[in-house]
Amino acid sequence: MDNTDRALLNLLQEGIPLTEEPYRDLGERLGGLSAQEVIARITRLMEDGWIRRFSGFFHAASLGYHSLLCAMRVPEEHVEEMANLISTIPGITHNYLRDHTLNMWFTLSCRRQEDLDRVIGQLESSGLTDRVYRFERLRQFKIHAAFDVREERP
């Protein structure tokens, strides 16, 4: 990874410009790269594992979606299998393993309440957990987490 890659990662964390040619605009901010060079760098950074996910974030409730924070107790011998199952389900994001009795946490967003119930039912009937706990949002806290990658760290 070179300094241009690092600068690109920082820019991507701020968001993609909502313009007719966002990759060209990013390239200009990076010192005159073409849109194709920016796309090639993003692709390589994804292939190399520096970018895990490249997608838009939307306020689900504004689009009519229902969202939940969920947690479950998954026996250690089933953690990998459950993680693989979760990764196949559209609408599940932010899947984390925690050092807690409820050791697997994720967020789930679906268009309809019935879809939330169906997905949770699928997980509960998988035999990999006994129950999925649902935590409804009472208040929203928006925390901006960005990581400065301009310098190589020892």
C-alpha positions in Angstrom: 0.0 0.0 0.0 1.4 3.4 -1.0 0.6 6.9 0.2 -2.0 7.4 -2.5 -3.8 4.2 -1.3 -3.7 5.6 2.2 -5.1 8.9 1.1 -7.8 7.1 -0.9 -8.8 5.1 2.2 -9.2 8.3 4.2 -11.3 9.9 1.5 -13.5 6.8 1.2 -14.3 7.0 4.9 -15.6 10.5 4.4 -18.0 9.3 1.7 -18.2 9.2 -2.1 -19.0 12.5 -3.7 -22.6 12.6 -5.0 -21.6 13.9 -8.4 -21.9 12.8 -12.0 -18.3 11.4 -11.9 -17.5 10.6 -8.3 -14.4 8.5 -9.1 -13.0 11.3 -11.3 -13.6 13.8 -8.5 -11.9 11.5 -6.0 -9.0 11.2 -8.4 -8.7 15.0 -8.6 -8.5 15.2 -4.9 -5.7 12.5 -5.0 -3.5 14.6 -7.2 -4.9 14.0 -10.7 -5.6 10.3 -10.9 -8.1 9.2 -13.6 -11.4 7.6 -12.6 -10.1 4.3 -13.9 -7.1 4.5 -11.7 -9.3 5.2 -8.6 -11.5 2.3 -9.4 -8.5 0.0 -10.0 -7.0 1.0 -6.6 -10.4 0.4 -4.8 -10.7 -3.0 -6.5 -7.1 -3.9 -5.5 -7.6 -2.7 -1.9 -10.8 -4.9 -1.7 -9.0 -7.9 -3.1 -6.1 -7.4 -0.7 -8.5 -7.2 2.3 -8.0 -3.5 3.2 -11.6 -2.7 2.3 -14.0 -5.2 3.7 -17.2 -3.6 2.4 -17.8 -0.9 -0.2 -21.4 0.2 -0.2 -23.8 3.0 0.7 -25.3 3.5 4.1 -28.9 4.5 4.2 -31.1 5.6 7.1 -33.2 2.4 7.1 -36.2 3.9 8.9 -36.5 6.8 6.4 -36.8 4.2 3.7 -39.5 2.3 5.6 -37.3 -0.5 6.9 -37.5 -2.1 10.4 -34.1 -2.5 12.2 -33.0 -4.5 15.2 -29.9 -5.1 17.2 -29.8 -8.8 17.9 -27.8 -11.0 20.1 -27.6 -14.7 20.7 -25.7 -17.4 22.6 -23.8 -19.6 20.2 -21.8 -22.5 21.5 -18.1 -22.2 20.6 -18.2 -25.3 18.4 -21.0 -23.6 16.2 -19.6 -20.1 16.0 -18.1 -20.5 12.6 -21.1 -22.2 11.2 -23.4 -19.5 12.5 -21.2 -16.8 11.2 -21.3 -18.4 7.7 -25.1 -18.7 7.9 -25.4 -15.1 9.0 -23.2 -13.9 6.1 -25.6 -15.3 3.6 -28.7 -13.4 4.9 -29.4 -10.1 3.2 -30.1 -7.4 5.7 -27.7 -8.6 8.3 -24.8 -6.3 8.9 -22.3 -5.6 11.7 -21.9 -9.2 12.8 -19.6 -9.3 15.9 -18.3 -12.0 18.2 -18.2 -10.8 21.8 -16.7 -12.2 25.0 -20.0 -12.4 26.8 -22.8 -14.9 27.5 -24.6 -13.5 24.5 -21.5 -13.9 22.3 -22.8 -13.1 18.8 -24.3 -9.7 17.9 -25.6 -8.4 14.6 -27.9 -5.8 13.1 -30.8 -6.8 10.9 -32.9 -4.5 8.6 -35.9 -5.7 6.6 -38.6 -4.0 4.7 -41.4 -5.7 6.6 -41.8 -6.9 10.2 -42.7 -10.3 8.9 -39.3 -10.5 7.3 -37.5 -9.7 10.6 -39.6 -12.5 12.2 -38.8 -14.9 9.4 -35.0 -14.3 9.5 -34.9 -14.6 13.3 -37.0 -17.8 13.1 -34.6 -19.2 10.6 -31.7 -18.6 12.9 -33.5 -20.0 15.9 -34.5 -23.2 14.1 -30.9 -23.7 12.7 -29.9 -25.7 15.8 -27.0 -23.4 16.3 -28.6 -21.2 19.0 -31.6 -21.5 21.2 -32.8 -17.9 21.0 -32.2 -14.6 19.2 -32.6 -11.6 21.6 -34.1 -8.5 20.0 -33.1 -5.1 21.1 -35.3 -2.3 19.8 -33.8 1.1 19.3 -35.0 3.6 21.9 -32.6 6.3 20.9 -30.2 6.6 18.1 -26.5 7.5 18.6 -24.6 8.2 15.5 -20.9 7.8 16.0 -18.5 8.6 13.2 -15.6 6.1 13.2 -12.8 6.9 10.8 -9.3 5.6 10.9 -6.5 7.8 9.7 -4.3 5.6 7.5 -2.0 8.4 6.1 1.1 7.1 7.8 2.5 3.6 8.0 2.5 2.5 11.6 5.3 0.4 13.1 
